[in-house]
Amino acid sequence: MRRTLTALLAAAALLSACAATAAPPTPVRPQVLETIPHDPTAFTQGLELADGVLYEGTGLVGRSQLRELDPATGAVRRAVPIPAELFGEGITVVGPTIWQLTWQDGVALEWDRATLTLLRRVPYQGEGWGLCLDAGRDRLVRSDGTDRLHFHDPRTFAETGSVSVGVTNLNELECVDGQVWANVWQTDRIVRLDPETGAVTAEIDASGLLPAAQRADADVLNGIAHVTGDEYLLTGKWWPSTFRVRLR
């Protein structure tokens, strides 16, 4: 019995070691399907498509906004400023409301989606970077620049747990089918994460997505919104274009 137990423990340890040292997924390139105009003054922090409307959160103190865009043309339909002292970050739609993070201000903003009216400010610990709704598990997922994803109640914003993902600088997030896509800040890399295990399950190499001629006044890749199936919208801070792409 003891030998059997020892063998089982050894096998379990070997499987765990193999999982820990598994080769990362091979990066793939996005296939561009369409190029759509994007406001080059938008310091994009969050992007999400819901019910045919594209929502965008922008950053910088005194310039941060919550916006409603036409997904076909990129035109700004409505825009409201967030409180002037705050630095806006990631956003996500939750039914009739929109949650928006702030960077180092320690508050999440809840907006009425129909009127873009600020409903309340809710405190939280740590920084706010990216945010998405993991609907299947009824929770919000937040990144904070560290190697952890934090989970929050979508109604109260109370933190309910976290997971280590082994990747830092995760910026804008998009939850799709139980997985979390994340822009990696200051790179042209996008990773897909399993929020249960923290494993990287896919990687996208988006280098060259924005033509070199347009990069002079642009900042980093940051903005990913699921359209349908394997199609997504990608953009960045101060980018003049949004790209409808296929990610496989």
C-alpha positions as CSV (number, residue, x, y, z in Angstrom):
1,M,0.0,0.0,0.0
2,R,2.8,2.4,1.0
3,R,4.7,1.6,-2.3
4,T,1.4,2.3,-4.3
5,L,0.9,5.6,-2.5
6,T,4.5,6.6,-3.1
7,A,4.2,5.8,-6.8
8,L,1.0,7.8,-7.1
9,L,2.6,10.8,-5.4
10,A,5.6,10.5,-7.6
11,A,3.4,10.4,-10.7
12,A,1.4,13.4,-9.6
13,A,4.6,15.3,-8.9
14,L,5.9,14.4,-12.4
15,L,2.6,15.6,-14.0
16,S,2.8,18.9,-12.1
17,A,6.4,19.5,-13.1
18,C,5.5,18.8,-16.8
19,A,2.6,21.2,-16.6
20,A,4.9,23.9,-15.0
21,T,7.5,23.5,-17.7
22,A,5.1,23.1,-20.7
23,A,6.2,25.2,-23.7
24,P,4.2,28.4,-24.1
25,P,1.8,28.6,-27.0
26,T,3.3,29.6,-30.4
27,P,2.3,33.3,-31.1
28,V,0.0,33.8,-34.1
29,R,-0.6,36.9,-36.1
30,P,-4.1,38.5,-36.3
31,Q,-5.7,38.4,-39.7
32,V,-7.0,41.9,-40.6
33,L,-10.5,42.0,-42.0
34,E,-11.3,45.7,-41.9
35,T,-9.7,49.0,-40.9
36,I,-12.1,51.5,-39.1
37,P,-11.3,55.1,-38.2
38,H,-10.5,55.7,-34.5
39,D,-10.2,59.1,-32.7
40,P,-6.5,59.7,-32.4
41,T,-7.0,61.9,-29.3
42,A,-8.5,58.9,-27.4
43,F,-6.0,57.5,-24.8
44,T,-7.8,54.1,-24.9
45,Q,-8.0,52.2,-21.7
46,G,-11.1,50.0,-22.2
47,L,-13.1,48.8,-25.2
48,E,-16.2,46.7,-25.3
49,L,-19.0,45.9,-27.8
50,A,-22.4,45.2,-26.4
51,D,-25.7,45.1,-28.3
52,G,-24.3,46.7,-31.4
53,V,-22.8,49.6,-29.4
54,L,-19.0,50.1,-28.9
55,Y,-18.1,51.6,-25.6
56,E,-14.7,53.1,-24.9
57,G,-13.0,54.3,-21.7
58,T,-10.2,56.8,-22.0
59,G,-7.5,57.9,-19.6
60,L,-5.3,60.8,-18.3
61,V,-6.2,63.1,-15.5
62,G,-8.6,65.8,-16.5
63,R,-9.2,64.2,-19.9
64,S,-10.7,60.8,-19.0
65,Q,-14.0,59.9,-20.5
66,L,-16.6,57.2,-21.0
67,R,-17.7,57.1,-24.7
68,E,-20.3,55.5,-26.9
69,L,-19.0,54.8,-30.5
70,D,-20.5,53.7,-33.8
71,P,-18.6,50.4,-34.3
72,A,-18.9,50.6,-38.1
73,T,-17.5,54.1,-38.5
74,G,-15.6,54.8,-35.2
75,A,-17.6,58.0,-34.8
76,V,-18.2,59.2,-31.2
77,R,-21.9,59.3,-30.6
78,R,-21.8,60.4,-26.9
79,A,-19.0,61.2,-24.5
80,V,-19.1,62.1,-20.8
81,P,-16.1,63.2,-18.6
82,I,-15.3,61.3,-15.5
83,P,-14.6,63.4,-12.3
84,A,-11.6,65.6,-13.3
85,E,-9.3,64.4,-10.5
86,L,-9.5,60.7,-11.7
87,F,-7.5,58.7,-14.2
88,G,-9.9,56.4,-16.1
89,E,-9.0,52.8,-16.9
90,G,-10.7,49.6,-18.1
91,I,-14.5,49.3,-18.6
92,T,-17.1,46.5,-18.9
93,V,-20.8,46.3,-19.4
94,V,-23.0,44.6,-16.8
95,G,-26.6,44.6,-17.9
96,P,-27.9,48.2,-17.7
97,T,-24.7,49.5,-16.2
98,I,-21.1,50.0,-17.0
99,W,-18.2,49.7,-14.5
100,Q,-15.1,51.8,-15.1
101,L,-11.8,51.5,-13.2
102,T,-9.5,54.3,-12.1
103,W,-5.8,53.8,-12.1
104,Q,-4.4,54.7,-8.7
105,D,-7.5,56.5,-7.2
106,G,-8.9,53.4,-5.6
107,V,-12.5,53.8,-6.8
108,A,-14.6,52.1,-9.4
109,L,-17.3,54.1,-11.2
110,E,-20.7,52.6,-12.0
111,W,-22.5,54.3,-14.8
112,D,-26.1,54.1,-16.1
113,R,-25.7,52.7,-19.6
114,A,-28.7,54.3,-21.1
115,T,-27.9,57.9,-20.0
116,L,-24.2,57.7,-19.2
117,T,-25.0,59.2,-15.8
118,L,-22.6,58.4,-13.0
119,L,-24.5,56.3,-10.3
120,R,-21.9,55.7,-7.6
121,R,-18.2,55.4,-6.7
122,V,-17.1,52.2,-5.0
123,P,-13.7,51.8,-3.3
124,Y,-11.3,48.9,-3.9
125,Q,-7.7,48.1,-2.9
126,G,-4.8,48.4,-5.4
127,E,-4.5,49.7,-8.9
128,G,-7.1,49.4,-11.7
129,W,-5.9,48.5,-15.2
130,G,-8.2,46.2,-17.2
131,L,-11.7,44.9,-16.5
132,C,-14.1,42.4,-18.0
133,L,-17.2,40.4,-17.1
134,D,-16.8,36.6,-16.8
135,A,-20.6,36.1,-17.2
136,G,-20.5,32.3,-16.9
137,R,-19.0,32.6,-13.4
138,D,-20.9,35.7,-12.5
139,R,-17.9,37.8,-11.7
140,L,-15.8,40.7,-12.8
141,V,-12.1,40.2,-13.6
142,R,-9.6,43.0,-12.9
143,S,-5.9,43.4,-13.6
144,D,-3.7,45.7,-11.6
145,G,-0.3,45.5,-13.3
146,T,0.9,42.7,-11.1
147,D,0.9,39.0,-11.9
148,R,-2.6,38.5,-10.5
149,L,-6.1,38.7,-11.7
150,H,-8.6,39.8,-9.1
151,F,-12.3,38.8,-9.0
152,H,-15.1,41.1,-8.0
153,D,-18.9,40.8,-7.5
154,P,-20.5,42.4,-10.5
155,R,-23.2,44.0,-8.4
156,T,-21.3,45.4,-5.4
157,F,-17.7,45.3,-6.7
158,A,-16.6,43.5,-3.5
159,E,-13.4,41.5,-4.2
160,T,-14.1,37.7,-4.0
161,G,-10.7,36.2,-4.9
162,S,-7.7,36.2,-7.2
163,V,-5.4,34.0,-9.2
164,S,-1.7,34.2,-10.2
165,V,-1.2,34.2,-13.9
166,G,2.6,34.5,-14.2
167,V,2.4,37.5,-16.6
168,T,2.7,41.1,-15.4
169,N,1.5,44.3,-17.0
170,L,-1.8,42.9,-18.1
171,N,-3.7,45.9,-19.3
172,E,-7.1,46.0,-21.2
173,L,-9.1,42.8,-20.7
174,E,-11.8,41.0,-22.6
175,C,-13.7,38.0,-21.2
176,V,-14.8,35.5,-23.9
177,D,-16.2,32.0,-23.3
178,G,-14.6,31.7,-19.9
179,Q,-11.2,32.8,-21.0
180,V,-9.6,36.2,-20.5
181,W,-7.8,38.1,-23.4
182,A,-5.3,40.7,-22.2
183,N,-3.1,43.3,-23.8
184,V,0.4,43.2,-22.3
185,W,1.3,46.8,-21.7
186,Q,4.2,48.3,-23.6
187,T,4.3,45.4,-26.0
188,D,2.4,44.3,-29.2
189,R,1.5,41.0,-27.4
190,I,-1.9,39.8,-26.5
191,V,-2.4,36.7,-24.3
192,R,-5.4,34.5,-23.6
193,L,-5.6,33.3,-20.0
194,D,-7.5,30.6,-18.1
195,P,-8.8,32.4,-15.1
196,E,-9.1,29.2,-13.1
197,T,-5.5,28.0,-13.5
198,G,-3.7,31.2,-14.6
199,A,-2.3,29.4,-17.6
200,V,-1.6,31.2,-20.9
201,T,-3.7,29.3,-23.5
202,A,-2.9,31.4,-26.6
203,E,-0.7,34.3,-27.6
204,I,-1.1,36.9,-30.4
205,D,1.8,38.8,-32.0
206,A,0.2,42.1,-33.2
207,S,3.4,43.8,-34.1
208,G,3.0,45.8,-37.3
209,L,-0.7,45.9,-37.0
210,L,-0.6,49.7,-37.0
211,P,1.5,50.8,-40.1
212,A,4.8,52.4,-39.3
213,A,3.8,55.6,-40.9
214,Q,1.0,56.0,-38.3
215,R,3.1,55.1,-35.2
216,A,4.9,58.5,-34.7
217,D,2.0,60.1,-32.8
218,A,0.5,56.9,-31.4
219,D,1.1,55.1,-28.1
220,V,0.8,51.4,-27.2
221,L,-1.6,48.7,-28.4
222,N,-4.5,48.7,-25.8
223,G,-8.1,47.8,-26.7
224,I,-9.7,44.5,-27.5
225,A,-13.4,44.0,-28.0
226,H,-15.1,40.7,-29.0
227,V,-17.3,41.0,-32.1
228,T,-18.5,37.4,-32.8
229,G,-16.9,34.0,-33.1
230,D,-13.1,34.5,-33.6
231,E,-13.5,38.2,-34.7
232,Y,-12.3,41.1,-32.5
233,L,-11.7,44.8,-32.6
234,L,-8.2,45.9,-31.7
235,T,-6.9,49.5,-31.2
236,G,-4.5,51.4,-29.1
237,K,-3.8,54.7,-27.2
238,W,-3.9,57.6,-29.6
239,W,-4.3,55.2,-32.6
240,P,-6.0,56.6,-35.7
241,S,-7.4,53.2,-36.6
242,T,-9.3,50.3,-35.1
243,F,-8.8,46.9,-36.8
244,R,-11.4,44.2,-37.1
245,V,-9.3,41.1,-37.0
246,R,-9.6,37.3,-36.8
247,L,-7.8,35.7,-33.9
248,R,-7.3,31.9,-34.0
